[in-house]
């Protein structure tokens, strides 16, 4: 299977993070930024790093962007440049364009010119942090959506010595146990007769309301 190819415009914190993560995931990644230092920081990580003005149509056309699977426009602080690059990426035939927005007005403009997805990195990070703070005893949470999460949960003391089948966690608490951590070992997809210990950590998936209710058991 051919590697997916992405182009990232702008190497601020968001653009740099996206580019590095895509590269580490095995994708071919091209980054474009006018700052030489930022280009050098990622030169050994991504496939291609190009110093250039993202508003330079001729420069962008020379990169053969029509062959890419997706573009990430991470130029949130400059609305004009952000919109222009989004339009150019679409005109060059890139099938999927994601763009960073600074505010709702910026997002509306981006949607008008055809962006496929608008992201608010700072806002979304803040929401995730707030959710984790509200959950209190939960840690290492992975938010799947605004309503569902996967997270680690200490085994409540009253569950000590009981099996998953006995506890019937899915029916009683609307949670699915997808893993159990015992010391340094991880048991993925544990059997129903698996006995729990109060030293264990459960990997559970469920809606956030159910997760918030069960947190009282691990205080």
ChimeraX attribute file (.defattr): number of C-alpha atoms within 10 A of each C-alpha:
attribute: neighborCount
match mode: 1-to-1
recipient: residues
	/A:1	3
	/A:2	6
	/A:3	11
	/A:4	15
	/A:5	19
	/A:6	25
	/A:7	24
	/A:8	24
	/A:9	27
	/A:10	25
	/A:11	23
	/A:12	15
	/A:13	10
	/A:14	18
	/A:15	22
	/A:16	20
	/A:17	12
	/A:18	17
	/A:19	27
	/A:20	16
	/A:21	15
	/A:22	19
	/A:23	19
	/A:24	13
	/A:25	11
	/A:26	12
	/A:27	18
	/A:28	20
	/A:29	26
	/A:30	23
	/A:31	27
	/A:32	23
	/A:33	21
	/A:34	15
	/A:35	14
	/A:36	13
	/A:37	11
	/A:38	18
	/A:39	22
	/A:40	13
	/A:41	13
	/A:42	19
	/A:43	15
	/A:44	10
	/A:45	16
	/A:46	21
	/A:47	16
	/A:48	15
	/A:49	22
	/A:50	18
	/A:51	15
	/A:52	17
	/A:53	16
	/A:54	21
	/A:55	15
	/A:56	12
	/A:57	12
	/A:58	9
	/A:59	13
	/A:60	18
	/A:61	13
	/A:62	8
	/A:63	12
	/A:64	10
	/A:65	21
	/A:66	15
	/A:67	14
	/A:68	20
	/A:69	17
	/A:70	22
	/A:71	26
	/A:72	26
	/A:73	29
	/A:74	25
	/A:75	25
	/A:76	24
	/A:77	14
	/A:78	12
	/A:79	18
	/A:80	14
	/A:81	16
	/A:82	24
	/A:83	26
	/A:84	16
	/A:85	24
	/A:86	26
	/A:87	16
	/A:88	18
	/A:89	26
	/A:90	20
	/A:91	11
	/A:92	16
	/A:93	14
	/A:94	19
	/A:95	16
	/A:96	17
	/A:97	22
	/A:98	19
	/A:99	26
	/A:100	24
	/A:101	26
	/A:102	18
	/A:103	14
	/A:104	11
	/A:105	11
	/A:106	21
	/A:107	21
	/A:108	13
	/A:109	16
	/A:110	24
	/A:111	16
	/A:112	10
	/A:113	13
	/A:114	16
	/A:115	24
	/A:116	14
	/A:117	14
	/A:118	20
	/A:119	17
	/A:120	17
	/A:121	16
	/A:122	12
	/A:123	12
	/A:124	11
	/A:125	11
	/A:126	12
	/A:127	13
	/A:128	15
	/A:129	13
	/A:130	12
	/A:131	16
	/A:132	18
	/A:133	12
	/A:134	11
	/A:135	19
	/A:136	13
	/A:137	16
	/A:138	18
	/A:139	14
	/A:140	11
	/A:141	19
	/A:142	14
	/A:143	16
	/A:144	12
	/A:145	9
	/A:146	11
	/A:147	10
	/A:148	16
	/A:149	16
	/A:150	22
	/A:151	19
	/A:152	20
	/A:153	24
	/A:154	21
	/A:155	18
	/A:156	20
	/A:157	14
	/A:158	11
	/A:159	16
	/A:160	14
	/A:161	12
	/A:162	14
	/A:163	17
	/A:164	18
	/A:165	13
	/A:166	12
	/A:167	14
	/A:168	14
	/A:169	15
	/A:170	14
	/A:171	9
	/A:172	8
	/A:173	14
	/A:174	15
	/A:175	20
	/A:176	16
	/A:177	20
	/A:178	15
	/A:179	18
	/A:180	23
	/A:181	18
	/A:182	15
	/A:183	9
	/A:184	5
	/A:185	8
	/A:186	15
	/A:187	14
	/A:188	12
	/A:189	11
	/A:190	14
	/A:191	13
	/A:192	13
	/A:193	11
	/A:194	15
	/A:195	16
	/A:196	22
	/A:197	18
	/A:198	15
	/A:199	14
	/A:200	18
	/A:201	20
	/A:202	22
	/A:203	23
	/A:204	19
	/A:205	24
	/A:206	19
	/A:207	16
	/A:208	19
	/A:209	12
	/A:210	14
	/A:211	22
	/A:212	15
	/A:213	11
	/A:214	17
	/A:215	16
	/A:216	12
	/A:217	15
	/A:218	14
	/A:219	10
